[in-house]
Amino acid sequence: MKPALIVHGGAWDIPDEAVEACKSGCNAALAAGWSILSCGGSALDAIEAAIIVLEDNPVFDAGYGAHLNFDGRVECDAIVMNGATLRAGAAATLQRIKNPIQLARKILEHCPHMMLVAEGAERFAKAQGIQLCKLEDLVSEAEWAAWQKCKEDTHAAEHHRGHEQGTVGAVAIDANGSLFAATSTGGTCCKLPGRVGDSPLIGCGCYADAEAGGVSCTGYGEAIMKVVLAKTAVDLLRQRAICVDSPVASSGDTSTADLAAREAVHLFAKRTHATGGLILLDRAGNPGFAFNTPRMAYGYVAPDGAFITSV
């Protein structure tokens, strides 16, 4: 089977001055993942590599550069899911894990549970050989400055690059047909300590089923949870989705993957009146994406091997 890869860097009101940085970040993530897939490597290795690149980039709300909570600390969440077994590994409210996606993978592969949180998750990380970092190691200058402004003044969107969005994600299929999806986030800025959004929740921020496809979501977590957005999108891949309120639904040039993505976001917006987006691959590796925010950073590998990135 021909490998496939799609990534995203969050759906939000990306300002003009951040567009190139977001596109460059997605391109670097594609390069990391595709270097593995194009040589016959596994989808799991590929999405981990892609997500690590995004987590290490302070342009995005994941890992280093994640939004700070009400107390001025980073609390990260991540998940990875195997489409063949429907098993997931997830971790939440991490404060001392540089790359949360690495812990999510360890939980997927070596833990009897599918989710660990807080101190228990970090204890498991140490047992698996993942070194804990200092709290301050995950705090970027930009997010510290934003938190200080919120602390001294009213919490406001203009203090942040992405007020409530900026999650990162990836979906990949390898040459053996294995399908994996992953999502990683720092959550919302100035959130209450202990808050967990959609990102690490199976079916909400991420879902993968080899019989249909894989999805990673981004947006307002409390709303995404209401409609179980990732699972909803995967279920739409099982049928020919028709976005009834969109004229593109009748276009013969629109793929079933794109139609499913658009219908899922349409249903999400209709039922929750919130904003967000998603990326997906259907079981054949066809990419799809949709969002109802001003912009979403995303990229995928075209059939000819070219990297397509956009916001």
Phi and psi in degrees as a GROMACS rama.xvg file:
@    title "Ramachandran Plot"
@    xaxis  label "Phi"
@    yaxis  label "Psi"
@TYPE xy
-76.5284  127.053  LYS-2
-63.4515  158.218  PRO-3
-146.405  149.867  ALA-4
-152.074  135.27  LEU-5
-140.15  143.223  ILE-6
-134.893  162.06  VAL-7
-143.05  156.941  HIS-8
-121.822  22.9823  GLY-9
105.968  145.425  GLY-10
-107.178  115.013  ALA-11
-163.436  -173.767  TRP-12
-85.0552  73.3598  ASP-13
-66.7021  120.443  ILE-14
-70.747  157.48  PRO-15
-54.1998  -39.0788  ASP-16
-70.9352  -13.5092  GLU-17
-101.996  -4.23257  ALA-18
-59.533  -51.0856  VAL-19
-64.5102  -37.7187  GLU-20
-65.091  -39.1821  ALA-21
-67.3666  -42.6947  CYS-22
-65.4192  -41.86  LYS-23
-63.2602  -39.5257  SER-24
-63.9319  -42.7508  GLY-25
-66.4546  -37.735  CYS-26
-63.2321  -41.7083  ASN-27
-65.4945  -37.5786  ALA-28
-65.4496  -42.333  ALA-29
-60.7544  -42.4622  LEU-30
-61.856  -41.3472  ALA-31
-65.8429  -44.5381  ALA-32
-71.2906  -41.6122  GLY-33
-71.3076  -28.5663  TRP-34
-61.8949  -26.0376  SER-35
-85.402  -49.3672  ILE-36
-64.457  -40.5676  LEU-37
-69.4844  -15.5057  SER-38
-103.141  13.7541  CYS-39
89.2642  10.3284  GLY-40
-75.0639  173.956  GLY-41
-82.9978  153.191  SER-42
-63.5807  -34.4939  ALA-43
-64.7885  -46.3064  LEU-44
-61.1245  -38.4592  ASP-45
-67.6962  -45.2938  ALA-46
-72.1458  -31.7656  ILE-47
-62.9504  -45.7582  GLU-48
-62.3283  -42.7988  ALA-49
-64.9339  -44.3289  ALA-50
-66.5383  -38.4053  ILE-51
-58.6955  -42.3342  ILE-52
-59.6102  -42.794  VAL-53
-70.6403  -38.4706  LEU-54
-65.2401  -32.9808  GLU-55
-80.971  -9.17072  ASP-56
-96.5674  115.219  ASN-57
-67.4061  -4.8679  PRO-58
-66.4436  -26.4236  VAL-59
-108.694  157.329  PHE-60
-90.5104  73.5913  ASP-61
-167.005  140.529  ALA-62
58.3633  -131.919  GLY-63
-68.4184  124.241  TYR-64
100.325  3.85747  GLY-65
-64.8852  152.449  ALA-66
-59.798  151.803  HIS-67
-95.7587  146.802  LEU-68
-80.9029  -173.609  ASN-69
-58.7914  -30.1809  PHE-70
-88.7981  1.2969  ASP-71
82.9982  24.3895  GLY-72
-119.458  153.508  ARG-73
-81.0312  137.42  VAL-74
-135.764  108.611  GLU-75
-104.005  152.547  CYS-76
-130.054  149.925  ASP-77
-156.922  156.995  ALA-78
-150.124  148.083  ILE-79
-136.132  141.292  VAL-80
-133.825  139.547  MET-81
-96.8043  117.6  ASN-82
-69.4386  -22.6074  GLY-83
-76.0258  -43.2461  ALA-84
-101.331  -13.3314  THR-85
64.9711  16.325  LEU-86
-87.7586  142.784  ARG-87
-126.409  158.586  ALA-88
-126.326  123.58  GLY-89
-136.937  150.423  ALA-90
-140.349  146.9  ALA-91
-140.783  158.093  ALA-92
52.0546  46.378  THR-93
-84.9492  131.938  LEU-94
-113.268  -16.998  GLN-95
-132.007  30.0721  ARG-96
-115.533  113.8  ILE-97
-61.3693  -42.7314  LYS-98
-125.425  91.6248  ASN-99
-55.8035  -29.2967  PRO-100
-64.4237  -29.0846  ILE-101
-66.3852  -39.2418  GLN-102
-69.4344  -39.9506  LEU-103
-57.021  -41.3691  ALA-104
-65.8227  -41.4558  ARG-105
-60.4847  -39.8556  LYS-106
-65.9039  -41.9194  ILE-107
-57.0155  -43.645  LEU-108
-92.9604  -26.2871  GLU-109
-130.651  5.05577  HIS-110
-115.001  140.068  CYS-111
-71.5801  -16.5562  PRO-112
-99.712  168.456  HIS-113
-105.493  -10.6503  MET-114
-146.987  136.608  MET-115
-128.703  149.94  LEU-116
-132.279  157.434  VAL-117
51.4564  -134.888  ALA-118
-61.7196  -36.2107  GLU-119
-64.6925  -38.1361  GLY-120
-66.7096  -41.4  ALA-121
-70.3609  -32.7356  GLU-122
-64.6772  -41.9683  ARG-123
-64.3714  -38.4872  PHE-124
-58.9939  -46.0052  ALA-125
-61.0634  -40.6567  LYS-126
-64.8056  -25.2304  ALA-127
-94.6267  7.08867  GLN-128
88.1113  10.8617  GLY-129
-88.5864  121.562  ILE-130
-75.9837  135.603  GLN-131
-83.3058  141.564  LEU-132
-101.202  174.429  CYS-133
-77.4681  154.355  LYS-134
-55.8525  -42.1534  LEU-135
-72.5846  -15.5566  GLU-136
-66.0561  -20.8033  ASP-137
-98.6349  -1.63972  LEU-138
-94.9231  114.49  VAL-139
-82.9605  158.264  SER-140
-60.6082  -40.0798  GLU-141
-63.6445  -42.5369  ALA-142
-73.9977  -32.7392  GLU-143
-65.1383  -42.1925  TRP-144
-63.8892  -40.4678  ALA-145
-64.442  -42.7055  ALA-146
-64.741  -39.0382  TRP-147
-61.8091  -40.2366  GLN-148
-65.4503  -40.9079  LYS-149
-66.1781  -35.907  CYS-150
-68.5302  -38.4589  LYS-151
-85.6899  -22.7351  GLU-152
-131.389  -163.071  ASP-153
-79.9162  137.292  THR-154
-57.7181  117.583  HIS-155
-140.713  147.82  ALA-156
-60.9477  -33.2747  ALA-157
-67.3633  -13.257  GLU-158
-77.2787  -14.6106  HIS-159
-123.727  152.001  HIS-160
-69.7417  -34.8583  ARG-161
-144.186  101.098  GLY-162
-62.282  -45.8714  HIS-163
-133.003  5.53764  GLU-164
-131.012  167.079  GLN-165
141.319  4.38178  GLY-166
-53.8715  152.395  THR-167
-117.442  157.653  VAL-168
-162.253  167.615  GLY-169
-156.028  149.434  ALA-170
-135.381  136.669  VAL-171
-143.848  150.153  ALA-172
-127.611  133.076  ILE-173
-100.355  -178.595  ASP-174
-63.7039  -21.7757  ALA-175
-87.7919  -1.37221  ASN-176
87.1193  4.88434  GLY-177
-70.9839  135.631  SER-178
-118.913  128.403  LEU-179
-134.752  147.462  PHE-180
-130.662  151.723  ALA-181
-150.142  151.931  ALA-182
-143.181  143.034  THR-183
-143.034  142.132  SER-184
-154.359  159.389  THR-185
-102.257  -0.194113  GLY-186
78.8346  -164.771  GLY-187
-87.0848  149.587  THR-188
-70.0907  140.939  CYS-189
60.1641  26.9218  CYS-190
-67.2187  158.791  LYS-191
-67.097  139.512  LEU-192
-55.0501  134.522  PRO-193
91.3479  -4.77352  GLY-194
-67.315  134.253  ARG-195
-122.556  126  VAL-196
-94.8291  -153.839  GLY-197
-75.4836  -29.6078  ASP-198
-52.2897  -47.6566  SER-199
-88.1068  3.58789  PRO-200
-92.229  123.415  LEU-201
-59.2443  129.35  ILE-202
90.4652  -18.5259  GLY-203
-98.3766  -71.5103  CYS-204
-87.9266  -10.1816  GLY-205
-161.079  144.003  CYS-206
-161.759  145.799  TYR-207
-145.31  130.559  ALA-208
-139.663  115.579  ASP-209
-58.4683  -20.7964  ALA-210
-78.9169  -12.2259  GLU-211
-135.664  -54.5343  ALA-212
161.774  -174.641  GLY-213
-131.317  149.512  GLY-214
-139.054  143.839  VAL-215
-129.528  131.913  SER-216
-109.147  163.358  CYS-217
-150.562  144.471  THR-218
141.747  -156.94  GLY-219
-76.6959  107.222  TYR-220
-59.0059  -42.963  GLY-221
-61.5375  -32.3846  GLU-222
-77.8883  -40.2712  ALA-223
-59.2475  -38.5174  ILE-224
-63.405  -32.8621  MET-225
-61.3732  -35.1874  LYS-226
-110.412  6.61231  VAL-227
46.9075  62.0924  VAL-228
-60.5978  -44.3179  LEU-229
-63.6957  -44.3924  ALA-230
-65.8219  -37.4917  LYS-231
-59.647  -44.4926  THR-232
-64.9333  -41.3294  ALA-233
-63.4256  -40.9537  VAL-234
-62.8662  -34.4736  ASP-235
-68.578  -24.7816  LEU-236
-69.0821  -17.2305  LEU-237
-77.1415  -11.6836  ARG-238
-135.394  171.393  GLN-239
-82.3758  103.096  ARG-240
-67.9287  139.943  ALA-241
-127.285  112.559  ILE-242
-82.7963  96.3718  CYS-243
-63.2373  -26.058  VAL-244
-96.3021  7.33969  ASP-245
-120.039  126.055  SER-246
-63.5448  -19.8012  PRO-247
-71.8172  -11.474  VAL-248
-63.0009  -25.876  ALA-249
-90.2744  -2.00749  SER-250
-75.8452  130.025  SER-251
-71.8458  -11.421  GLY-252
-90.7959  -5.6404  ASP-253
-91.2428  126.378  THR-254
-75.3063  160.428  SER-255
-60.6902  -35.6718  THR-256
-62.1853  -46.1199  ALA-257
-65.685  -39.9027  ASP-258
-63.4608  -41.243  LEU-259
-63.5658  -42.8578  ALA-260
-61.4909  -45.3277  ALA-261
-67.5899  -39.3379  ARG-262
-65.7003  -39.5665  GLU-263
-63.0844  -44.8928  ALA-264
-68.2292  -34.8451  VAL-265
-60.8911  -47.0224  HIS-266
-64.8711  -39.7678  LEU-267
-59.0211  -49.2843  PHE-268
-66.9605  -39.4605  ALA-269
-64.724  -40.4458  LYS-270
-88.8683  -23.9757  ARG-271
-117.306  -16.3654  THR-272
57.5849  32.1187  HIS-273
-115.47  178.274  ALA-274
-118.606  151.314  THR-275
171.359  -166.421  GLY-276
-167.366  179.034  GLY-277
-159.057  158.995  LEU-278
-122.327  156.47  ILE-279
-157.294  160.263  LEU-280
-124.186  134.749  LEU-281
-79.8081  176.788  ASP-282
-65.5448  -16.8765  ARG-283
-91.1877  -3.14967  ALA-284
92.9209  7.30776  GLY-285
-75.3329  131.106  ASN-286
-83.9981  151.171  PRO-287
-147.559  153.156  GLY-288
-158.595  155.734  PHE-289
-162.422  153.338  ALA-290
-161.675  153.658  PHE-291
-118.759  18.624  ASN-292
-92.7875  168.73  THR-293
-57.1711  -36.504  PRO-294
-150.265  158.44  ARG-295
-142.145  131.434  MET-296
-81.6428  125.179  ALA-297
-154.865  164.367  TYR-298
-160.862  152.224  GLY-299
-148.623  164.561  TYR-300
-94.849  120.787  VAL-301
-72.4148  163.342  ALA-302
-54.954  -29.0786  PRO-303
-87.1496  4.19832  ASP-304
91.8434  -2.78571  GLY-305
-75.067  148.229  ALA-306
-90.4168  123.129  PHE-307
-107.692  116.31  ILE-308
-125.605  149.123  THR-309
-162.095  169.22  SER-310
